[in-house]
Amino acid sequence: MTRSELVLRLVDRFPHLPRRDADIIVRAIFGEIAAALSRGDRVELRGFGAFSVKQRPARTGRNPRTGAHVAVDQKCVPFFKTGKEMRERLNRANPG
């Protein structure tokens, strides 16, 4: 699902909500999540999951085409851990 598809689903579910307003709301929510992560904060949405930032240390990688060793700098990466309710819902929908 893309952001625009999410906006369309919100508009379908809440017909009184103009598409422009739904788009503004979705952008604001994603913007706040991104801003919190960039500050190093954790964002927890109960029942859905938690977004956090993990720091990966510097390492030596390998160029798959040439096989040459390459230095990879340390970096921060976003991490998402599903909440208990989300895991249960996914496992009910896809048994086995």
Order of alpha helices (4+ residues) and beta strands (2+ residues): alpha-alpha-beta-beta-beta-beta-beta-alpha
